């Protein structure tokens, strides 16, 4: 009688083998991730890789403590709850620059890392050059730089420390430019030339067609146009002032001097008549001045 063959050991289901293998790999992967996270957490907090020294350039009107407070706020906290924002290789450079530039008086800023633990912040402020004031409220003014850019509202000021500019066709606003940079430089050029003749300008008005009205200390006004070269306008002014007919003109003793019409100048003396003078190759040196006068109706 033959004996029955013994049953072989029960084999594991192939699907189970795959599952167990996946579990094993998963546990291994989790272990690696945990080790990596721990390594990142530890390395990014090493004192030698942590920004802690801040160097800020000396400002003219903004306190260094204000800049440091802004930078410290951006360095606080972590990325995704893991990497400190002070970690030297991932510090928020662009955020720091943006936060500093958001301050009204800041013109430009450079943020650089110094070594692995230092941060250098260098910034440039807008320098107040003049005031751009509202035509409806003369105390509502903005500081403008030498290019006519309005960057911050000015406090109520008295005296003549800053020349006041007015635009007759629009109101001043932060981030706006008084006029084109070229026109503003031309306006300042002529203003400086006028000052050098000992007539002092306290206010300037500009209209939409590029006419400019300089108000002198004393109340008199000089009217010019930017459509003509500044050099020729100033030459005409000198010719009039050096002529015998108008050598007596002084600020406060005439209403206006209008130089907007090429070789003609209109002079309105206080409570008198308007006089038209034709400029015909006037010179104070080698050529004799010739001025013809005609009384114009007011």
SERO-4910 file (N, C-alpha, C, O; in steps of 0.05 Angstrom, whole numbers):
BEGIN
 pado doro    nc1    nc2    nc3   cac1   cac2   cac3    cc1    cc2    cc3    oc1    oc2    oc3
  Unk    A     17    -24      0      0      0      0     18     25      0     36     28     17
  Unk    A     12     43    -20     29     67    -23     21     88     -2     -3     92      4
  Unk    A     42    102      8     36    125     27     30    150     12     39    154    -11
  Unk    A     13    167     24      6    193     12     29    213     13     43    215     34
  Unk    A     32    228     -8     54    249     -8     47    271     12     24    279     15
  Unk    A     68    281     25     65    303     45     58    329     31     69    335      9
  Unk    A     41    345     44     34    371     32     57    391     36     69    393     57
  Unk    A     63    406     15     84    427     17     75    450     34     51    455     37
  Unk    A     95    465     45     89    489     61     72    508     45     76    512     21
  Unk    A     54    521     58     35    540     45     51    565     35     63    578     51
  Unk    A     49    570     10     64    593     -2     49    619      3     24    620      6
  Unk    A     65    642      5     53    669      9     41    680    -17     53    677    -38
  Unk    A     19    691    -14      5    703    -37     23    725    -50     34    741    -35
  Unk    A     27    724    -76     44    744    -89     36    773    -84     52    790    -81
  Unk    A     10    777    -82      0    804    -77      9    813    -49     15    837    -45
  Unk    A     10    795    -31     18    801     -3     48    809     -3     57    827     11
  Unk    A     63    793    -19     92    799    -20     97    827    -31    114    842    -20
  Unk    A     82    835    -51     85    862    -62     78    883    -41     91    903    -38
  Unk    A     56    878    -26     47    897     -6     68    900     16     75    923     24
  Unk    A     79    877     25     99    879     46    124    893     37    137    908     52
  Unk    A    131    888     12    154    901      1    150    932      0    167    947      7
  Unk    A    126    940     -8    119    968    -10    120    981     18    129   1004     22
  Unk    A    109    966     38    110    976     65    138    981     74    145   1001     87
  Unk    A    155    961     68    184    963     76    197    988     63    211   1003     77
  Unk    A    192    991     37    204   1014     24    193   1040     35    207   1060     38
  Unk    A    167   1040     41    154   1064     52    167   1072     79    172   1095     84
  Unk    A    171   1051     96    183   1056    122    211   1067    119    220   1085    133
  Unk    A    226   1055    100    253   1064     95    253   1093     85    269   1109     94
  Unk    A    234   1099     67    232   1127     56    225   1146     78    237   1168     80
  Unk    A    206   1139     95    199   1156    118    222   1161    136    226   1183    146
  Unk    A    238   1140    140    262   1143    157    282   1162    145    294   1179    159
  Unk    A    285   1160    118    304   1178    105    294   1207    106    310   1225    110
  Unk    A    268   1210    101    256   1237    103    260   1249    130    267   1272    134
  Unk    A    254   1233    151    257   1242    178    286   1250    184    291   1270    197
  Unk    A    304   1234    174    333   1240    178    340   1266    163    355   1282    174
  Unk    A    329   1269    139    335   1292    124    324   1317    137    337   1338    139
  Unk    A    299   1315    147    286   1338    160    302   1345    185    307   1369    190
  Unk    A    310   1325    200    325   1331    224    352   1344    217    361   1362    231
  Unk    A    365   1334    195    390   1346    187    387   1375    178    403   1392    186
  Unk    A    365   1380    162    360   1407    154    354   1425    178    365   1448    180
  Unk    A    338   1416    196    331   1431    220    356   1438    235    359   1461    245
  Unk    A    373   1419    238    397   1423    254    417   1441    240    428   1460    252
  Unk    A    423   1436    214    443   1451    200    435   1480    197    451   1498    200
  Unk    A    409   1485    191    401   1513    185    399   1529    211    394   1553    210
  Unk    A    404   1517    233    404   1532    259    432   1534    271    436   1543    293
  Unk    A    452   1526    255    480   1528    265    487   1558    268    481   1573    250
  Unk    A    499   1566    290    506   1594    294    523   1606    271    520   1629    264
  Unk    A    540   1589    259    557   1599    238    543   1604    212    555   1615    193
  Unk    A    518   1595    210    502   1599    185    477   1616    190    459   1616    174
  Unk    A    477   1630    213    454   1646    220    460   1676    220    480   1684    232
  Unk    A    445   1691    206    449   1720    204    442   1733    231    420   1730    241
  Unk    A    461   1748    241    455   1761    267    468   1789    269    461   1804    288
  Unk    A    485   1796    250    498   1822    251    487   1839    229    490   1833    205
  Unk    A    475   1862    236    464   1880    216    480   1906    216    485   1918    236
  Unk    A    487   1914    192    502   1939    188    485   1957    170    479   1949    147
  Unk    A    477   1981    179    460   1999    164    475   2025    159    486   2036    178
  Unk    A    474   2034    134    488   2060    127    473   2082    142    450   2081    148
  Unk    A    488   2103    147    478   2126    162    459   2142    145    467   2151    123
  Unk    A    434   2146    154    415   2161    139    415   2191    146    426   2198    166
  Unk    A    403   2207    129    402   2236    134    377   2244    151    379   2260    169
  Unk    A    355   2232    144    330   2239    159    317   2214    171    298   2217    188
  Unk    A    325   2191    164    313   2166    174    332   2153    194    355   2149    188
  Unk    A    322   2147    218    338   2135    239    345   2106    231    329   2092    221
  Unk    A    370   2098    237    378   2071    231    361   2051    246    357   2029    236
  Unk    A    352   2058    270    335   2039    285    310   2032    270    299   2010    272
  Unk    A    299   2051    254    275   2046    239    281   2025    217    264   2007    212
  Unk    A    304   2027    204    311   2007    184    316   1980    196    308   1960    185
  Unk    A    330   1980    219    337   1955    232    311   1940    241    309   1916    238
  Unk    A    292   1955    251    266   1943    259    252   1931    235    241   1909    238
  Unk    A    253   1944    212    241   1933    188    254   1907    179    241   1888    172
  Unk    A    281   1907    180    296   1883    172    291   1860    192    287   1837    183
  Unk    A    292   1866    217    287   1845    237    260   1832    234    257   1807    238
  Unk    A    240   1848    227    213   1837    223    213   1817    200    199   1797    201
  Unk    A    228   1823    179    229   1805    156    246   1780    161    242   1759    148
  Unk    A    264   1781    180    281   1758    186    268   1740    207    278   1718    212
  Unk    A    247   1749    219    233   1732    240    218   1709    227    209   1711    204
  Unk    A    216   1687    242    201   1664    233    216   1644    215    241   1646    213
  Unk    A    201   1626    203    214   1605    187    199   1601    160    177   1611    157
  Unk    A    211   1587    142    198   1578    118    186   1550    123    200   1532    131
  Unk    A    160   1548    119    146   1522    122    150   1510    150    148   1486    153
  Unk    A    155   1527    169    159   1517    196    185   1502    200    188   1488    221
  Unk    A    203   1503    181    227   1487    182    253   1503    181    269   1502    199
  Unk    A    256   1518    160    282   1533    155    279   1561    165    261   1576    157
  Unk    A    296   1569    184    295   1597    194    300   1617    172    316   1613    154
  Unk    A    286   1640    173    289   1661    153    317   1674    157    325   1690    139
  Unk    A    329   1669    179    356   1680    183    378   1662    172    401   1669    173
  Unk    A    371   1639    161    391   1621    149    405   1636    127    392   1646    108
  Unk    A    432   1636    128    448   1653    110    442   1649     80    444   1668     65
  Unk    A    436   1624     72    433   1618     44    405   1622     34    400   1620     10
  Unk    A    386   1627     51    358   1630     43    344   1654     56    320   1655     59
  Unk    A    360   1674     64    347   1698     77    331   1713     57    337   1713     33
  Unk    A    309   1727     65    291   1740     46    301   1767     35    291   1788     43
  Unk    A    321   1766     18    333   1790      8    313   1809     -6    312   1832      0
  Unk    A    298   1798    -24    279   1814    -40    257   1826    -22    249   1849    -26
  Unk    A    248   1811     -2    227   1821     16    238   1845     33    224   1864     37
  Unk    A    263   1842     41    276   1864     57    278   1889     40    272   1911     49
  Unk    A    287   1886     15    290   1909     -3    263   1922     -8    261   1947     -7
  Unk    A    243   1906    -13    216   1917    -18    205   1932      6    194   1954      3
  Unk    A    209   1921     30    199   1933     54    212   1960     59    199   1979     68
  Unk    A    238   1962     54    252   1987     58    244   2008     37    241   2031     43
  Unk    A    241   1999     12    234   2017    -10    205   2027     -6    198   2048    -17
  Unk    A    189   2013      9    161   2022     14    161   2047     31    140   2061     32
  Unk    A    182   2054     44    184   2078     60    185   2102     41    201   2102     22
  Unk    A    170   2123     46    166   2145     27    192   2159     20    196   2167     -3
  Unk    A    210   2161     38    234   2177     34    258   2161     22    279   2173     17
  Unk    A    254   2135     18    275   2118      8    275   2118    -22    255   2112    -35
  Unk    A    298   2124    -34    300   2125    -63    311   2099    -74    301   2089    -94
  Unk    A    331   2087    -61    342   2061    -70    354   2047    -47    361   2059    -26
  Unk    A    358   2021    -49    369   2005    -27    384   1981    -38    376   1969    -59
  Unk    A    406   1974    -25    422   1951    -33    425   1934     -7    435   1944     13
  Unk    A    417   1908     -9    420   1890     13    439   1868      5    435   1854    -14
  Unk    A    461   1865     20    481   1845     14    489   1830     39    489   1840     61
  Unk    A    496   1804     35    506   1788     57    535   1793     61    550   1795     41
  Unk    A    544   1795     85    572   1799     92    581   1774    107    573   1769    130
  Unk    A    597   1757     94    604   1732    105    579   1714    107    562   1715     90
  Unk    A    577   1698    129    554   1681    133    536   1690    156    515   1678    160
  Unk    A    545   1710    170    529   1718    193    522   1748    193    508   1758    211
  Unk    A    531   1762    173    526   1791    171    509   1799    148    508   1786    128
  Unk    A    495   1822    151    478   1833    130    484   1863    129    483   1877    149
  Unk    A    489   1873    105    495   1901    100    471   1914     86    463   1904     65
  Unk    A    461   1936     97    439   1950     84    448   1979     78    454   1994     96
  Unk    A    450   1985     52    457   2012     44    434   2024     29    423   2012     10
  Unk    A    425   2048     37    402   2060     23    408   2090     18    424   2103     31
  Unk    A    393   2100     -2    395   2128    -10    368   2141     -6    348   2130    -14
  Unk    A    368   2164      7    343   2178     11    339   2199    -10    358   2209    -22
  Unk    A    314   2206    -15    307   2229    -31    316   2254    -16    310   2256      8
  Unk    A    328   2273    -30    337   2298    -17    316   2319    -25    312   2324    -49
  Unk    A    304   2332     -5    284   2353    -12    298   2377    -26    317   2389    -17
  Unk    A    287   2383    -50    298   2404    -66    279   2428    -67    288   2451    -67
  Unk    A    254   2423    -67    234   2444    -68    207   2433    -59    205   2410    -51
  Unk    A    186   2450    -61    159   2441    -54    141   2443    -78    142   2462    -94
  Unk    A    124   2423    -81    103   2423   -101     77   2427    -86     68   2409    -72
  Unk    A     64   2450    -89     41   2457    -73     15   2458    -89     16   2464   -113
  Unk    A     -7   2453    -76    -33   2455    -88    -39   2484    -95    -31   2502    -81
  Unk    A    -53   2488   -117    -62   2515   -124    -86   2524   -108    -91   2548   -106
  Unk    A   -101   2505    -96   -124   2512    -81   -118   2515    -51   -131   2530    -37
  Unk    A    -98   2500    -42    -90   2501    -14    -59   2503    -13    -45   2483    -15
  Unk    A    -49   2528    -10    -21   2532    -12     -5   2519     10     20   2517      8
  Unk    A    -18   2509     31     -3   2495     53     -3   2465     48     11   2450     63
  Unk    A    -17   2456     27    -16   2427     20      6   2422      0      2   2426    -24
  Unk    A     29   2414     10     53   2412     -7     66   2385     -4     63   2371     16
  Unk    A     81   2377    -24     97   2353    -25    126   2361    -30    132   2379    -45
  Unk    A    144   2346    -17    173   2350    -22    179   2338    -50    169   2316    -56
  Unk    A    194   2352    -66    204   2341    -91    234   2341    -92    247   2358    -80
  Unk    A    245   2322   -107    274   2321   -109    283   2338   -132    267   2353   -144
  Unk    A    308   2337   -139    319   2355   -160    309   2349   -188    314   2365   -206
  Unk    A    295   2327   -191    283   2321   -217    253   2326   -217    239   2320   -237
  Unk    A    242   2338   -195    214   2345   -194    196   2322   -186    172   2323   -190
  Unk    A    208   2300   -174    192   2277   -166    182   2281   -137    197   2287   -119
  Unk    A    155   2278   -133    143   2282   -107    144   2255    -92    134   2235   -102
  Unk    A    156   2255    -68    160   2230    -54    147   2229    -26    143   2207    -16
  Unk    A    142   2252    -14    128   2251     12    116   2278     18    125   2299      9
  Unk    A     94   2277     34     80   2302     40     97   2319     60    110   2308     78
  Unk    A     98   2345     55    114   2363     72     97   2374     94     73   2378     91
  Unk    A    109   2379    117     94   2392    139     89   2421    131     99   2431    111
  Unk    A     73   2435    146     67   2463    141     92   2479    146    102   2480    169
  Unk    A    103   2492    126    128   2506    128    124   2536    123    106   2544    107
  Unk    A    139   2552    137    139   2580    132    167   2589    124    186   2574    128
  Unk    A    169   2613    114    196   2622    105    201   2614     76    185   2603     63
  Unk    A    226   2620     68    233   2615     40    255   2595     36    271   2597     18
  Unk    A    256   2575     54    277   2555     52    274   2539     26    294   2531     14
  Unk    A    249   2534     18    244   2519     -6    227   2535    -25    208   2548    -17
  Unk    A    235   2534    -51    218   2547    -71    193   2531    -75    193   2506    -75
  Unk    A    170   2545    -78    145   2531    -81    137   2531   -111    136   2551   -124
  Unk    A    131   2507   -120    123   2503   -148     93   2497   -148     82   2483   -131
  Unk    A     79   2508   -168     50   2503   -172     45   2495   -201     56   2507   -219
  Unk    A     29   2475   -205     21   2468   -232     -9   2476   -235    -26   2466   -220
  Unk    A    -14   2493   -254    -41   2505   -256    -61   2485   -268    -85   2489   -267
  Unk    A    -51   2463   -280    -68   2444   -294    -73   2418   -279    -88   2401   -287
  Unk    A    -59   2414   -256    -63   2390   -240    -52   2394   -212    -36   2411   -207
  Unk    A    -62   2377   -194    -54   2378   -166    -31   2360   -160    -27   2339   -174
  Unk    A    -14   2366   -140      8   2349   -133     -1   2322   -121    -22   2321   -109
  Unk    A     15   2302   -125      9   2275   -113     35   2260   -110     54   2263   -126
  Unk    A     35   2242    -90     59   2226    -85     64   2207   -109     45   2196   -120
  Unk    A     89   2204   -116     97   2187   -138     94   2200   -165    100   2187   -185
  Unk    A     85   2225   -166     82   2239   -191    105   2258   -195    119   2265   -176
  Unk    A    109   2266   -220    130   2285   -227    118   2311   -235     99   2312   -250
  Unk    A    130   2333   -225    119   2360   -229    115   2365   -259     94   2375   -267
  Unk    A    136   2359   -274    135   2362   -304    156   2343   -315    167   2327   -300
  Unk    A    162   2345   -340    182   2327   -351    209   2335   -339    214   2358   -333
  Unk    A    227   2315   -336    254   2321   -325    268   2343   -340    282   2360   -328
  Unk    A    265   2343   -367    279   2363   -383    268   2391   -378    283   2410   -375
  Unk    A    241   2393   -376    229   2420   -370    237   2429   -342    242   2453   -338
  Unk    A    237   2411   -323    243   2419   -296    272   2429   -293    277   2448   -279
  Unk    A    290   2415   -307    318   2425   -307    320   2452   -320    336   2469   -311
  Unk    A    305   2457   -342    306   2483   -355    294   2504   -337    305   2526   -336
  Unk    A    273   2498   -323    261   2517   -304    280   2525   -282    283   2548   -275
  Unk    A    294   2505   -271    314   2510   -250    338   2526   -261    349   2543   -247
  Unk    A    345   2520   -286    368   2534   -298    362   2563   -300    379   2580   -292
  Unk    A    339   2570   -310    332   2599   -312    329   2612   -285    336   2635   -281
  Unk    A    317   2597   -266    314   2608   -239    341   2615   -227    344   2636   -214
  Unk    A    361   2597   -230    387   2602   -220    400   2626   -233    414   2642   -220
  Unk    A    396   2629   -259    407   2652   -273    394   2678   -263    408   2698   -260
  Unk    A    368   2677   -258    355   2701   -247    366   2708   -220    371   2731   -214
  Unk    A    370   2688   -203    381   2692   -176    409   2705   -178    416   2722   -161
  Unk    A    425   2697   -197    452   2707   -200    452   2737   -208    473   2750   -206
  Unk    A    429   2747   -216    427   2776   -222    416   2792   -198    410   2815   -200
  Unk    A    415   2778   -175    405   2789   -150    375   2794   -149    365   2810   -133
  Unk    A    360   2781   -166    331   2779   -164    325   2751   -154    332   2732   -166
  Unk    A    311   2749   -132    306   2723   -119    278   2713   -124    259   2728   -121
  Unk    A    277   2687   -131    251   2675   -138    241   2660   -114    255   2644   -101
  Unk    A    215   2664   -107    204   2650    -84    182   2630    -92    176   2612    -76
  Unk    A    172   2632   -116    151   2613   -125    152   2612   -156    159   2630   -170
  Unk    A    143   2588   -166    142   2584   -195    116   2570   -202    108   2550   -189
  Unk    A    102   2580   -222     78   2568   -232     82   2558   -260     96   2571   -276
  Unk    A     71   2535   -267     73   2523   -293     45   2516   -303     29   2504   -289
  Unk    A     40   2523   -328     13   2516   -339     16   2494   -359     37   2484   -364
  Unk    A     -7   2486   -371     -8   2463   -388      6   2467   -415     12   2448   -429
  Unk    A     11   2492   -423     23   2498   -449     53   2505   -446     65   2516   -464
  Unk    A     64   2499   -422     93   2503   -417    100   2532   -413    124   2539   -417
  Unk    A     81   2548   -406     88   2575   -397     95   2574   -367     84   2559   -352
  Unk    A    115   2590   -360    125   2589   -332    125   2618   -321    133   2637   -335
  Unk    A    116   2620   -296    113   2646   -283    130   2646   -258    123   2633   -238
  Unk    A    151   2662   -258    169   2664   -235    160   2688   -217    159   2710   -227
  Unk    A    153   2682   -192    146   2703   -174    170   2711   -158    182   2694   -144
  Unk    A    178   2736   -159    201   2745   -145    195   2754   -117    172   2761   -110
  Unk    A    215   2753   -100    212   2765    -73    206   2794    -76    222   2809    -88
  Unk    A    183   2803    -66    174   2830    -71    148   2830    -86    133   2851    -86
  Unk    A    141   2807    -99    115   2805   -112    115   2808   -142     94   2801   -155
  Unk    A    136   2817   -155    136   2820   -184    138   2793   -197    145   2773   -185
  Unk    A    131   2792   -223    130   2766   -237    144   2768   -264    143   2788   -278
  Unk    A    158   2746   -271    171   2744   -297    157   2721   -311    156   2698   -301
  Unk    A    147   2726   -335    133   2706   -351    151   2697   -374    161   2713   -390
  Unk    A    154   2670   -376    170   2659   -398    156   2635   -410    136   2626   -399
  Unk    A    167   2625   -432    156   2600   -444    179   2581   -448    201   2589   -456
  Unk    A    174   2556   -443    194   2535   -447    197   2527   -477    214   2511   -484
  Unk    A    180   2538   -493    182   2532   -522    205   2547   -534    213   2542   -557
  Unk    A    215   2567   -520    239   2582   -529    263   2573   -513    261   2566   -490
  Unk    A    287   2574   -525    311   2566   -510    315   2584   -485    311   2608   -486
  Unk    A    324   2572   -464    328   2586   -439    350   2608   -443    348   2630   -432
  Unk    A    370   2601   -459    392   2620   -463    382   2646   -476    389   2668   -467
  Unk    A    365   2644   -496    355   2668   -510    336   2683   -492    335   2708   -492
  Unk    A    320   2669   -476    302   2682   -457    317   2698   -437    310   2721   -431
  Unk    A    338   2686   -426    354   2700   -406    369   2724   -419    372   2745   -407
  Unk    A    379   2720   -444    392   2743   -457    373   2766   -461    381   2789   -458
  Unk    A    348   2760   -467    328   2781   -470    323   2795   -444    319   2820   -443
  Unk    A    322   2780   -422    318   2792   -396    341   2811   -389    337   2833   -380
  Unk    A    366   2802   -394    389   2820   -389    388   2845   -406    395   2867   -397
  Unk    A    380   2841   -432    379   2864   -450    359   2885   -439    365   2909   -440
  Unk    A    336   2876   -430    316   2894   -420    326   2908   -395    324   2932   -392
  Unk    A    337   2893   -377    346   2904   -351    369   2924   -355    372   2943   -340
  Unk    A    385   2919   -375    408   2936   -380    402   2960   -399    419   2977   -403
  Unk    A    378   2960   -409    370   2983   -427    364   3007   -410    356   3005   -386
  Unk    A    367   3031   -422    362   3055   -407    333   3058   -399    327   3068   -377
  Unk    A    315   3049   -417    286   3052   -411    277   3036   -387    259   3045   -373
  Unk    A    289   3013   -382    279   2996   -360    300   2990   -339    297   2971   -323
  Unk    A    321   3006   -338    342   3001   -318    332   3006   -290    345   2997   -271
  Unk    A    310   3019   -287    299   3025   -260    283   3002   -249    276   3003   -225
  Unk    A    277   2982   -265    260   2960   -255    273   2945   -232    296   2936   -233
  Unk    A    257   2942   -211    266   2927   -187    242   2911   -177    219   2921   -178
  Unk    A    246   2887   -166    224   2871   -155    208   2887   -135    219   2900   -117
  Unk    A    182   2886   -138    164   2900   -120    155   2927   -132    137   2939   -122
  Unk    A    169   2936   -153    162   2961   -165    151   2958   -194    147   2978   -208
  Unk    A    146   2933   -202    132   2929   -227    114   2904   -223    120   2887   -205
  Unk    A     94   2901   -239     75   2878   -236     85   2854   -251     86   2832   -239
  Unk    A     93   2857   -276    104   2834   -291    122   2843   -313    121   2865   -323
  Unk    A    139   2824   -321    157   2827   -344    152   2802   -361    159   2780   -353
  Unk    A    140   2806   -385    132   2783   -401    152   2779   -424    154   2796   -442
  Unk    A    165   2756   -424    186   2750   -444    178   2727   -462    196   2713   -473
  Unk    A    153   2722   -465    143   2698   -480    141   2703   -510    135   2684   -525
  Unk    A    146   2727   -520    140   2733   -548    165   2741   -564    167   2763   -573
  Unk    A    184   2722   -566    208   2725   -583    222   2752   -578    233   2756   -556
  Unk    A    221   2770   -598    236   2795   -595    220   2818   -583    227   2841   -586
  Unk    A    197   2811   -570    181   2831   -557    179   2825   -527    178   2802   -519
  Unk    A    179   2846   -512    176   2843   -483    154   2863   -474    152   2885   -483
  Unk    A    137   2853   -456    116   2869   -445    121   2875   -416    126   2856   -400
  Unk    A    121   2900   -409    126   2908   -381    102   2922   -370     92   2941   -382
  Unk    A     92   2912   -347     70   2925   -334     80   2935   -307     85   2920   -288
  Unk    A     83   2961   -306     92   2973   -281     68   2978   -263     46   2981   -272
  Unk    A     73   2978   -237     52   2978   -217     34   3002   -221     43   3025   -221
  Unk    A      8   2997   -225    -13   3017   -227     -7   3037   -249    -17   3060   -249
  Unk    A      8   3028   -269     14   3046   -292      4   3032   -317    -17   3019   -316
  Unk    A     18   3034   -339      9   3023   -364     26   2999   -372     48   2995   -361
  Unk    A     16   2984   -391     33   2962   -402     49   2974   -425     38   2988   -442
  Unk    A     75   2967   -426     92   2978   -447    103   2955   -463    112   2935   -452
  Unk    A    102   2958   -490    114   2938   -507    141   2949   -517    142   2971   -527
  Unk    A    161   2932   -515    188   2940   -525    197   2920   -546    194   2896   -541
  Unk    A    207   2929   -568    217   2912   -589    247   2908   -585    262   2928   -585
  Unk    A    256   2883   -583    284   2878   -579    297   2874   -606    292   2855   -620
  Unk    A    315   2893   -613    328   2891   -639    358   2891   -635    371   2912   -634
  Unk    A    369   2867   -632    397   2863   -629    409   2881   -607    429   2895   -611
  Unk    A    396   2880   -584    406   2896   -562    431   2883   -550    433   2858   -549
  Unk    A    449   2899   -541    473   2888   -529    483   2909   -509    479   2933   -513
  Unk    A    496   2900   -488    507   2919   -469    537   2923   -473    550   2937   -458
  Unk    A    547   2911   -494    576   2913   -499    582   2929   -524    586   2954   -523
  Unk    A    583   2916   -547    593   2929   -571    570   2941   -588    575   2959   -604
  Unk    A    545   2931   -585    524   2940   -602    506   2959   -585    499   2953   -562
  Unk    A    498   2981   -597    482   3001   -583    453   2990   -581    443   2980   -601
  Unk    A    440   2992   -558    413   2983   -554    394   3002   -567    397   3027   -567
  Unk    A    373   2991   -579    352   3007   -590    325   2997   -581    318   2974   -587
  Unk    A    310   3013   -567    284   3004   -556    263   3024   -564    265   3048   -560
  Unk    A    242   3013   -577    220   3030   -584    197   3023   -566    192   3000   -560
  Unk    A    182   3043   -556    161   3038   -537    134   3046   -550    132   3064   -566
  Unk    A    114   3031   -542     87   3037   -552     68   3031   -529     68   3010   -517
  Unk    A     50   3050   -523     31   3046   -501      9   3027   -511     -3   3032   -532
  Unk    A      5   3006   -496    -15   2986   -503    -40   2990   -486    -37   2997   -462
  Unk    A    -63   2985   -497    -87   2987   -480    -87   2964   -459    -79   2942   -466
  Unk    A    -96   2970   -436    -97   2949   -415   -120   2930   -421   -124   2911   -405
***
